[in-house]
Amino acid sequence: MAKPFYRLQRFLRRTQLVFLFLGVAYIMAGSVLLLQRAALVVSQRGLSLGSSFLPLPSLPAPPRALGGAPLVRAGPLGARLPGNVGRYQAAQSEDRAGPQWLLSRNQEIRQLRRRWFHSLMSEQDMTRVDPVTARRKMPHKGTYIGCFLDDAKDRALKGTVFYDFRRMTTSLCQDTCSESGYQFAGLEYGSECYCGNRIAGPRMREEECNLDCKGEKGSICGGVARLSIFKVEELLPGQRRYRNVRYRGCFRAPENMTAAAFVRAAKRNLTIQACIEVCMDQEYPLAILQSPHCFCGYATPPFSLHDPVGEVLCAPDNTSVPMATANQLYCQVYQTPVQDSRCTERKFLSEKSSSLVALSSFPGAGNTWVRHLIELATGYYTGSYYFDGTLYNRGFKGEKDYWKSGRTICVKTHESGKRDIEIYDSAILLIRNPYRSLMAEFNRKCAGHLGYASDQHWKSKEWPEFVGSYASWWASHVLDWLRYGRRVLVVHYEELQDALVPQLRAIANFLNASVTEERLLCAESNKDGHFKRSGARRPTFDPFTTDMRQLIDGYISAVDQALRESNQTGLPQEYLPR
């Protein structure tokens, strides 16, 4: 009797230990679940606050200064912050300890970068909500021609190329081609739009065009290497409205226009408007008026349009009468809406590059514009450290590629700090006037890549807080790349605007890319692209206060000094102060 009782007693003791272990495990698991759930709720609240649409978006507040005594120290390359720079930052918040110098790895700059990146992601999330149901009910414009073969090496439509990988519709493509002066609009892969005045490819079976438009389900937008081609709505000449028609100037004409690769228009004594329309119909980007003739063509090394002469040497700009009195030695040149097709094709590198090249800039410094120019000049896609869906949807295909893949010619980044910089073997450092950079980035935060902040935004408390935080980032970004970059080419945004071809040639040489003069001139002709804010709209008042200017001017002086100490060209004269 004692033996069975002893066994039962031993079994109960073991059972107690098992239950004790299970109880402790249950409590620990419950605690972990509660912690994870609390973290999830907090993150969801943060996302909902960051991505909800508000009339006046809340921008990241300036990070608090680090604890301790005020820190003023020499920056990289010996640059030192003037004493008056910290006054504005101290005035923004009573709990700031004092002037802050440009420490690339300190807590302030790291938090600022993270907030900037999350604001970029939240902007992309907001754009995904764009409904397309209304467009599906819209009737198709123009006349459907048929399904045609499109060879990547010999395009069926050789004019403008336009991408929208999220919102492409037949109407959007036709409107784009019509505004650019083309007669035909072709859609391919559901998201690519091609324009032209002649169809060079053979007709294919209709069932081979079988892909829905990305922004208009139920409508066909071509297929794989197949174009759904429409003839756009025809308007009377007096009703036509074109974009980007601009006067290039008066130039000395080549001795033999035909030998200089210009095509003579069929008619003589054409008016300016008629000559432009003839060249558009023949898919040429330039209309050249030399009385009594009209020529069409491209910019070439012998006729680069870089040396204009006085306007008095050309006939008066009068579109209502024939140009019979123009000086035979000179000609007037107009840029038509037709895109120069000599540099539109782009591709990934055929062999993966072993070196990683950064295209680094402060946000708002024109990185997207320079990427567009590099792709036109070299014919290769540029990559990005980030994935910006908006840029990818507008044709920057390298945006989706892994930034370390080696398939892109350079990689966009706004990062700085020793660890982030030493990843790259070399870098193109793009610098823009901080006043314009700050305004451009504030516009992007308030109204997206192509929009503008309203006067209400500029007058809000968000703007001074934005300047207080981001101005120091502008300076620290430049100083870090000068200090830690292995091989750096400094490019000033303003100099690129003034002398695009020489600057773009220097960038191509730095990238070891072989480019022709014709391709560089083509890039200059197409420099604006499809991703630029229209006009130069500014607030109705000066958004920069005296304290803001003292802060920014101090950073400008420090960066200029650091550039000169690094044997680089100093900042352009317009940056101020001097």
PLY file of the C-alpha trace (Angstrom):
ply
format ascii 1.0
element vertex 578
property float x
property float y
property float z
element edge 577
property int vertex1
property int vertex2
end_header
0.00 0.00 0.00
2.88 2.36 0.79
4.55 1.81 -2.58
1.59 2.94 -4.76
1.06 5.90 -2.45
4.72 6.92 -2.85
4.41 6.74 -6.64
1.28 8.90 -6.59
3.02 11.45 -4.37
6.04 11.63 -6.73
3.73 12.04 -9.75
1.89 14.94 -8.10
5.17 16.70 -7.29
6.27 16.46 -10.95
2.86 17.68 -12.08
3.19 20.74 -9.86
6.51 21.59 -11.49
5.01 21.18 -14.95
2.05 23.41 -14.14
4.37 25.99 -12.59
6.50 26.04 -15.74
3.43 26.33 -17.98
2.02 29.15 -15.88
5.26 31.15 -16.08
5.45 30.59 -19.84
1.84 31.69 -20.25
2.44 34.90 -18.32
5.59 35.72 -20.32
3.86 35.05 -23.65
0.95 37.25 -22.65
3.26 40.08 -21.68
5.05 39.90 -25.04
1.75 39.95 -26.92
0.53 42.94 -24.96
3.73 44.85 -25.68
3.57 44.06 -29.40
-0.08 45.07 -29.55
0.64 48.36 -27.82
3.49 49.08 -30.25
1.24 48.25 -33.20
-1.46 50.63 -31.99
1.08 53.42 -31.56
2.54 52.86 -35.05
-0.91 52.74 -36.62
-1.85 56.00 -34.95
1.36 57.56 -36.20
0.71 56.37 -39.74
-2.87 57.57 -39.70
-1.79 60.98 -38.51
1.03 61.14 -41.08
-1.00 59.99 -44.08
-4.38 61.61 -43.46
-5.12 64.53 -45.73
-5.25 67.84 -43.88
-5.75 71.32 -45.27
-2.46 72.32 -43.68
-0.10 69.32 -43.37
1.91 69.13 -40.19
5.61 69.15 -40.94
8.29 67.67 -38.68
9.03 69.96 -35.79
12.65 70.96 -35.25
14.42 68.31 -33.15
15.29 69.47 -29.66
18.87 70.36 -28.99
21.03 67.82 -27.25
21.40 68.18 -23.53
24.41 69.79 -22.02
26.25 72.99 -22.64
25.92 74.86 -25.92
28.04 73.18 -28.53
30.01 75.27 -31.02
32.80 73.40 -32.67
34.81 73.38 -35.84
33.08 71.49 -38.62
34.69 69.25 -41.19
37.61 70.78 -43.04
38.00 73.46 -40.41
34.81 75.38 -41.25
33.44 77.17 -38.21
29.94 78.50 -37.56
29.75 82.26 -36.91
28.43 83.16 -33.50
25.21 84.82 -34.74
23.92 81.68 -36.51
22.56 80.09 -33.35
20.38 83.06 -32.40
17.51 82.14 -34.68
17.44 78.52 -33.50
17.47 79.63 -29.88
14.55 81.95 -30.53
12.43 79.16 -31.98
12.09 77.24 -28.71
12.82 78.20 -25.12
14.13 74.75 -24.23
16.94 74.82 -26.78
20.32 74.82 -25.15
21.94 77.23 -27.63
23.66 77.33 -31.04
24.13 73.96 -32.71
26.95 73.23 -35.12
26.80 70.82 -38.00
27.44 67.38 -36.49
26.59 64.77 -39.10
26.11 61.89 -36.69
24.31 63.68 -33.89
20.80 62.87 -32.82
19.26 65.98 -34.37
20.33 65.29 -37.95
19.51 61.57 -37.77
15.99 62.27 -36.50
15.54 64.88 -39.18
16.48 62.45 -41.95
14.13 59.80 -40.61
11.27 62.29 -40.42
12.00 63.51 -43.95
11.97 59.92 -45.28
8.72 59.06 -43.50
7.09 62.23 -44.84
8.13 61.13 -48.33
6.56 57.71 -47.79
3.34 59.21 -46.42
3.08 61.44 -49.49
3.30 58.37 -51.71
0.57 56.65 -49.67
-1.68 59.67 -50.17
-1.24 59.52 -53.94
-2.38 55.90 -54.05
-5.92 56.91 -53.12
-6.51 58.64 -56.46
-9.76 57.14 -57.86
-10.01 56.25 -61.52
-13.67 55.29 -61.68
-14.65 58.65 -63.13
-12.23 58.24 -66.02
-13.62 54.86 -67.01
-16.92 56.50 -67.91
-15.30 59.04 -70.20
-15.69 58.34 -73.93
-12.51 57.74 -75.91
-11.16 60.74 -77.76
-9.91 60.68 -81.32
-10.16 57.74 -83.71
-8.82 54.25 -83.04
-6.47 53.16 -85.86
-5.45 49.65 -84.82
-2.83 47.43 -83.18
0.76 47.82 -84.48
4.16 46.23 -83.87
6.59 48.34 -81.80
10.26 47.41 -82.00
12.42 48.86 -79.23
15.23 49.44 -81.76
12.97 51.00 -84.37
9.91 52.60 -82.80
6.61 52.68 -84.65
6.05 56.21 -83.30
9.28 58.18 -83.00
8.15 61.27 -81.12
7.58 62.01 -77.45
7.67 59.17 -74.91
5.60 59.48 -71.74
5.16 57.01 -68.84
2.63 56.66 -66.07
2.76 53.22 -64.48
-0.25 53.91 -62.28
-2.70 56.27 -64.00
-2.26 55.88 -67.75
-5.46 56.24 -69.80
-6.17 56.58 -73.51
-7.36 60.16 -72.95
-4.23 61.12 -70.99
-1.97 59.78 -73.72
-3.91 61.51 -76.49
-3.97 64.83 -74.64
-0.20 64.64 -74.08
0.48 63.94 -77.76
-1.97 66.60 -78.94
-0.38 69.28 -76.73
3.03 68.32 -78.12
1.85 68.74 -81.71
1.55 65.08 -82.75
-1.18 63.45 -84.83
-0.96 59.90 -83.44
-0.91 58.53 -79.88
0.08 54.93 -79.14
-0.21 53.02 -75.86
1.91 50.02 -74.88
2.28 47.73 -71.83
-0.75 49.44 -70.28
1.37 52.36 -69.07
3.60 53.74 -71.83
2.54 56.47 -74.25
4.28 57.16 -77.56
3.57 60.03 -79.95
4.33 60.62 -83.59
3.15 61.92 -86.93
3.98 58.76 -88.89
3.39 55.08 -88.13
6.51 53.07 -89.02
5.45 49.63 -87.74
3.28 46.97 -89.45
-0.31 46.31 -88.39
-0.86 43.27 -86.13
-3.88 41.23 -85.07
-6.23 43.05 -82.72
-6.10 40.32 -80.07
-2.36 40.96 -79.60
-3.22 44.30 -77.98
-4.65 42.81 -74.80
-3.42 44.79 -71.78
-5.70 47.04 -69.73
-4.72 50.64 -69.09
-3.26 51.08 -65.60
-5.66 53.90 -64.81
-8.68 52.78 -66.80
-9.63 49.12 -66.36
-11.57 47.75 -69.30
-9.77 49.97 -71.84
-7.00 48.47 -73.96
-3.57 50.10 -73.83
-1.55 47.95 -76.22
0.29 44.79 -75.32
3.80 43.35 -75.16
5.69 45.19 -77.93
2.30 46.15 -79.38
0.84 49.65 -79.73
-2.81 50.60 -79.63
-2.71 53.67 -81.88
-5.24 56.50 -81.93
-5.47 59.50 -84.23
-5.93 62.45 -81.91
-8.73 64.95 -82.33
-7.99 67.40 -85.10
-8.33 71.10 -84.37
-8.32 74.03 -86.75
-4.94 75.84 -86.89
-6.36 78.85 -85.04
-7.67 76.61 -82.23
-4.45 74.69 -81.60
-2.76 75.22 -78.25
0.76 73.93 -77.81
3.01 73.88 -74.79
6.72 74.69 -74.71
6.80 76.65 -77.97
9.56 79.13 -77.31
11.75 81.51 -79.21
15.43 80.48 -79.08
16.80 83.66 -80.62
18.46 85.17 -83.67
21.50 83.32 -85.05
23.90 83.54 -87.97
22.73 81.00 -90.51
25.06 78.30 -91.89
26.36 79.00 -95.37
24.45 76.01 -96.74
21.36 75.13 -94.73
20.75 71.87 -96.59
24.37 70.74 -96.10
23.95 71.51 -92.38
21.31 68.73 -92.21
18.27 71.03 -92.24
15.21 70.12 -94.25
13.60 72.79 -96.37
9.85 73.17 -95.88
7.70 72.59 -98.96
6.19 76.08 -99.10
7.81 79.47 -99.44
6.92 82.74 -97.74
5.46 80.98 -94.71
4.43 82.90 -91.64
6.10 82.04 -88.37
3.08 80.10 -87.13
2.80 78.17 -90.39
6.51 77.29 -90.37
6.28 75.99 -86.80
3.31 73.80 -87.69
5.05 72.40 -90.78
8.09 71.41 -88.70
5.85 69.88 -86.06
4.08 67.79 -88.69
7.48 66.55 -89.89
8.53 65.75 -86.28
11.38 68.22 -85.95
12.12 70.10 -82.71
13.42 73.27 -84.43
11.70 75.63 -86.86
14.26 77.90 -88.59
13.11 80.98 -90.47
15.41 82.43 -93.14
13.45 84.60 -95.51
11.83 83.54 -97.72
12.39 79.94 -96.62
11.47 77.75 -93.67
13.79 74.96 -92.52
13.31 72.21 -89.96
15.92 70.21 -88.07
17.93 69.56 -84.92
20.63 71.42 -83.03
24.05 70.21 -84.23
27.67 71.08 -83.31
27.96 73.53 -86.27
24.60 75.05 -85.28
24.46 74.57 -81.51
22.36 77.67 -80.69
24.94 78.73 -78.11
25.97 81.99 -79.84
22.94 84.22 -80.47
23.35 87.61 -82.12
21.46 90.86 -81.72
17.75 90.79 -82.50
18.13 93.80 -84.81
19.85 91.51 -87.32
16.70 89.43 -87.73
13.29 90.36 -89.05
10.71 91.64 -86.55
8.73 88.92 -84.82
5.43 89.29 -86.69
3.27 86.22 -87.18
0.70 87.90 -89.45
2.82 88.71 -92.51
5.25 86.68 -94.67
8.90 87.07 -93.76
10.07 88.71 -96.94
12.28 91.35 -95.38
14.48 89.18 -93.17
18.25 89.45 -93.49
19.53 86.53 -95.58
22.60 86.06 -93.35
20.60 85.45 -90.19
17.69 83.33 -89.09
15.16 83.11 -86.31
14.90 79.82 -84.42
11.88 78.48 -82.56
11.72 75.42 -80.33
8.62 73.41 -81.27
6.77 71.15 -78.80
8.14 68.10 -80.63
10.61 66.18 -78.49
14.12 65.62 -79.83
14.06 61.84 -80.30
17.83 61.34 -80.56
18.25 60.75 -76.81
14.93 59.32 -75.59
15.94 55.64 -75.44
17.32 54.52 -72.08
18.41 51.18 -70.66
20.13 49.53 -67.71
23.88 48.90 -67.84
24.64 45.82 -69.92
27.26 44.72 -67.37
26.93 45.33 -63.64
29.23 48.07 -62.46
31.72 47.23 -59.72
31.83 50.82 -58.46
28.94 52.61 -56.78
28.50 56.28 -57.71
26.23 58.55 -55.65
24.25 61.50 -56.94
23.98 63.25 -53.61
22.09 66.41 -52.75
20.03 68.08 -50.09
16.26 67.60 -50.68
14.94 70.28 -53.02
18.30 70.83 -54.73
17.21 69.50 -58.14
18.28 65.85 -57.87
15.38 64.62 -60.03
16.14 67.17 -62.74
19.83 66.19 -62.87
18.87 62.50 -63.02
16.69 63.31 -66.02
19.63 65.08 -67.73
22.08 62.26 -66.97
19.70 59.66 -68.42
19.25 61.73 -71.59
22.98 62.33 -72.03
24.23 58.82 -71.26
21.24 56.65 -72.28
21.38 54.75 -68.96
18.94 54.69 -66.06
19.82 56.24 -62.73
18.98 54.50 -59.45
17.81 55.63 -56.04
18.51 54.82 -52.40
14.76 55.28 -51.85
11.76 53.92 -53.71
9.67 56.90 -54.76
6.59 55.51 -56.47
5.72 58.91 -57.92
9.03 59.10 -59.79
8.78 55.49 -60.92
5.29 56.13 -62.28
6.65 59.02 -64.34
9.32 56.98 -66.13
12.32 56.70 -63.78
12.52 52.92 -64.11
15.74 52.73 -62.11
13.77 53.91 -59.06
12.48 50.37 -58.53
15.87 48.70 -58.98
17.88 47.74 -55.89
20.28 50.60 -55.35
23.31 48.29 -54.98
22.48 46.22 -58.07
25.17 47.89 -60.19
22.75 48.20 -63.12
22.31 51.99 -62.90
24.88 54.62 -63.77
24.52 56.48 -60.45
22.33 56.39 -57.34
20.28 59.23 -55.89
20.73 59.81 -52.16
20.09 62.55 -49.60
21.98 60.73 -46.84
25.19 61.93 -45.21
27.43 60.92 -42.35
30.59 58.85 -42.52
28.95 55.42 -42.64
26.50 56.38 -45.40
29.13 58.16 -47.49
31.89 55.54 -47.36
29.55 53.02 -49.04
30.14 54.81 -52.35
33.31 54.73 -54.43
32.66 58.23 -55.81
29.97 60.89 -55.77
28.48 63.79 -57.70
27.67 66.40 -55.05
24.87 68.66 -56.25
24.60 72.00 -54.41
21.82 74.56 -54.81
21.18 77.94 -53.22
19.77 77.08 -49.76
17.03 79.71 -50.06
15.69 78.04 -53.21
16.30 74.51 -51.89
14.34 75.18 -48.72
11.43 76.66 -50.67
11.42 73.76 -53.17
11.37 71.14 -50.41
8.66 73.01 -48.51
6.60 73.10 -51.72
7.04 69.34 -52.09
5.99 68.67 -48.53
2.89 70.82 -48.81
1.79 70.12 -52.40
3.77 67.21 -53.87
6.49 67.09 -56.52
4.74 69.43 -58.97
2.66 71.63 -56.66
3.15 74.86 -54.73
2.56 75.75 -51.11
-0.13 78.36 -50.55
0.32 81.66 -48.73
-1.45 80.03 -45.80
1.34 77.46 -45.57
4.08 80.10 -45.72
2.40 82.15 -42.96
1.89 79.15 -40.67
4.15 78.20 -37.77
5.34 75.19 -39.76
7.51 77.33 -42.06
9.84 78.88 -39.42
10.14 75.50 -37.70
11.01 73.95 -41.04
13.75 76.52 -41.69
15.13 76.11 -38.17
15.55 72.36 -38.72
16.43 72.00 -42.37
18.90 74.88 -42.83
21.53 73.12 -40.73
20.93 69.91 -42.68
21.71 71.77 -45.95
25.14 72.75 -44.59
26.00 69.49 -42.80
25.18 67.52 -45.94
27.78 69.37 -48.02
30.44 69.34 -45.30
30.09 65.61 -44.66
30.50 64.68 -48.33
33.53 66.93 -48.66
35.11 65.35 -45.62
34.30 61.66 -46.09
33.79 61.33 -49.86
36.52 59.37 -51.63
36.19 61.02 -55.04
33.77 63.94 -55.33
32.64 66.06 -58.27
30.96 69.25 -57.06
28.18 70.51 -59.36
26.36 73.77 -58.70
22.74 73.77 -59.77
22.88 77.37 -60.98
25.97 76.76 -63.14
24.27 73.74 -64.67
21.35 75.98 -65.63
23.60 78.62 -67.20
25.98 76.29 -69.09
24.20 72.97 -69.38
26.24 71.27 -72.13
29.75 71.87 -70.63
28.55 70.89 -67.14
26.77 67.81 -68.46
29.88 66.83 -70.41
31.94 67.03 -67.20
29.39 64.83 -65.38
29.48 62.25 -68.19
33.30 62.17 -68.08
33.19 61.69 -64.31
30.84 58.73 -64.85
33.14 57.28 -67.56
30.24 57.46 -70.00
30.96 58.03 -73.68
28.56 60.66 -75.07
28.37 62.46 -78.41
27.90 66.18 -78.91
24.59 65.47 -80.67
23.32 63.62 -77.62
24.35 66.46 -75.31
22.55 68.96 -77.53
19.53 66.65 -77.53
19.57 66.63 -73.72
19.71 70.41 -73.75
16.73 70.52 -76.12
14.71 68.20 -73.82
16.02 69.59 -70.54
12.64 70.32 -68.96
11.15 66.86 -69.46
7.77 65.91 -68.00
8.64 66.38 -64.34
9.04 70.05 -63.55
6.92 72.61 -61.74
5.31 74.89 -64.27
6.43 78.50 -64.00
8.16 80.02 -60.99
5.26 80.80 -58.69
6.37 82.30 -55.39
4.48 83.49 -52.32
3.11 87.02 -52.52
5.51 88.11 -49.77
9.09 87.37 -48.70
8.83 84.25 -46.48
12.33 84.70 -45.04
12.58 86.88 -41.94
15.71 88.72 -40.84
16.52 86.03 -38.27
16.11 83.32 -40.90
18.48 85.11 -43.24
21.12 85.51 -40.52
20.90 81.79 -39.83
21.12 80.74 -43.50
23.84 83.26 -44.40
26.04 81.86 -41.63
25.71 78.38 -43.10
26.48 79.72 -46.59
29.74 81.28 -45.36
30.77 78.05 -43.64
30.09 75.91 -46.73
31.87 78.36 -49.03
34.94 78.27 -46.79
34.92 74.46 -46.69
34.69 74.23 -50.49
37.68 76.52 -50.96
39.74 74.63 -48.38
39.00 71.44 -50.35
40.38 73.02 -53.56
36.87 73.24 -54.99
35.18 76.19 -56.62
33.41 78.33 -54.04
29.67 78.93 -54.03
28.23 81.04 -56.87
28.08 84.79 -56.31
24.30 84.87 -56.04
24.31 82.77 -52.85
25.17 85.69 -50.60
26.78 86.86 -48.41
30.20 87.91 -49.64
0 1
1 2
2 3
3 4
4 5
5 6
6 7
7 8
8 9
9 10
10 11
11 12
12 13
13 14
14 15
15 16
16 17
17 18
18 19
19 20
20 21
21 22
22 23
23 24
24 25
25 26
26 27
27 28
28 29
29 30
30 31
31 32
32 33
33 34
34 35
35 36
36 37
37 38
38 39
39 40
40 41
41 42
42 43
43 44
44 45
45 46
46 47
47 48
48 49
49 50
50 51
51 52
52 53
53 54
54 55
55 56
56 57
57 58
58 59
59 60
60 61
61 62
62 63
63 64
64 65
65 66
66 67
67 68
68 69
69 70
70 71
71 72
72 73
73 74
74 75
75 76
76 77
77 78
78 79
79 80
80 81
81 82
82 83
83 84
84 85
85 86
86 87
87 88
88 89
89 90
90 91
91 92
92 93
93 94
94 95
95 96
96 97
97 98
98 99
99 100
100 101
101 102
102 103
103 104
104 105
105 106
106 107
107 108
108 109
109 110
110 111
111 112
112 113
113 114
114 115
115 116
116 117
117 118
118 119
119 120
120 121
121 122
122 123
123 124
124 125
125 126
126 127
127 128
128 129
129 130
130 131
131 132
132 133
133 134
134 135
135 136
136 137
137 138
138 139
139 140
140 141
141 142
142 143
143 144
144 145
145 146
146 147
147 148
148 149
149 150
150 151
151 152
152 153
153 154
154 155
155 156
156 157
157 158
158 159
159 160
160 161
161 162
162 163
163 164
164 165
165 166
166 167
167 168
168 169
169 170
170 171
171 172
172 173
173 174
174 175
175 176
176 177
177 178
178 179
179 180
180 181
181 182
182 183
183 184
184 185
185 186
186 187
187 188
188 189
189 190
190 191
191 192
192 193
193 194
194 195
195 196
196 197
197 198
198 199
199 200
200 201
201 202
202 203
203 204
204 205
205 206
206 207
207 208
208 209
209 210
210 211
211 212
212 213
213 214
214 215
215 216
216 217
217 218
218 219
219 220
220 221
221 222
222 223
223 224
224 225
225 226
226 227
227 228
228 229
229 230
230 231
231 232
232 233
233 234
234 235
235 236
236 237
237 238
238 239
239 240
240 241
241 242
242 243
243 244
244 245
245 246
246 247
247 248
248 249
249 250
250 251
251 252
252 253
253 254
254 255
255 256
256 257
257 258
258 259
259 260
260 261
261 262
262 263
263 264
264 265
265 266
266 267
267 268
268 269
269 270
270 271
271 272
272 273
273 274
274 275
275 276
276 277
277 278
278 279
279 280
280 281
281 282
282 283
283 284
284 285
285 286
286 287
287 288
288 289
289 290
290 291
291 292
292 293
293 294
294 295
295 296
296 297
297 298
298 299
299 300
300 301
301 302
302 303
303 304
304 305
305 306
306 307
307 308
308 309
309 310
310 311
311 312
312 313
313 314
314 315
315 316
316 317
317 318
318 319
319 320
320 321
321 322
322 323
323 324
324 325
325 326
326 327
327 328
328 329
329 330
330 331
331 332
332 333
333 334
334 335
335 336
336 337
337 338
338 339
339 340
340 341
341 342
342 343
343 344
344 345
345 346
346 347
347 348
348 349
349 350
350 351
351 352
352 353
353 354
354 355
355 356
356 357
357 358
358 359
359 360
360 361
361 362
362 363
363 364
364 365
365 366
366 367
367 368
368 369
369 370
370 371
371 372
372 373
373 374
374 375
375 376
376 377
377 378
378 379
379 380
380 381
381 382
382 383
383 384
384 385
385 386
386 387
387 388
388 389
389 390
390 391
391 392
392 393
393 394
394 395
395 396
396 397
397 398
398 399
399 400
400 401
401 402
402 403
403 404
404 405
405 406
406 407
407 408
408 409
409 410
410 411
411 412
412 413
413 414
414 415
415 416
416 417
417 418
418 419
419 420
420 421
421 422
422 423
423 424
424 425
425 426
426 427
427 428
428 429
429 430
430 431
431 432
432 433
433 434
434 435
435 436
436 437
437 438
438 439
439 440
440 441
441 442
442 443
443 444
444 445
445 446
446 447
447 448
448 449
449 450
450 451
451 452
452 453
453 454
454 455
455 456
456 457
457 458
458 459
459 460
460 461
461 462
462 463
463 464
464 465
465 466
466 467
467 468
468 469
469 470
470 471
471 472
472 473
473 474
474 475
475 476
476 477
477 478
478 479
479 480
480 481
481 482
482 483
483 484
484 485
485 486
486 487
487 488
488 489
489 490
490 491
491 492
492 493
493 494
494 495
495 496
496 497
497 498
498 499
499 500
500 501
501 502
502 503
503 504
504 505
505 506
506 507
507 508
508 509
509 510
510 511
511 512
512 513
513 514
514 515
515 516
516 517
517 518
518 519
519 520
520 521
521 522
522 523
523 524
524 525
525 526
526 527
527 528
528 529
529 530
530 531
531 532
532 533
533 534
534 535
535 536
536 537
537 538
538 539
539 540
540 541
541 542
542 543
543 544
544 545
545 546
546 547
547 548
548 549
549 550
550 551
551 552
552 553
553 554
554 555
555 556
556 557
557 558
558 559
559 560
560 561
561 562
562 563
563 564
564 565
565 566
566 567
567 568
568 569
569 570
570 571
571 572
572 573
573 574
574 575
575 576
576 577
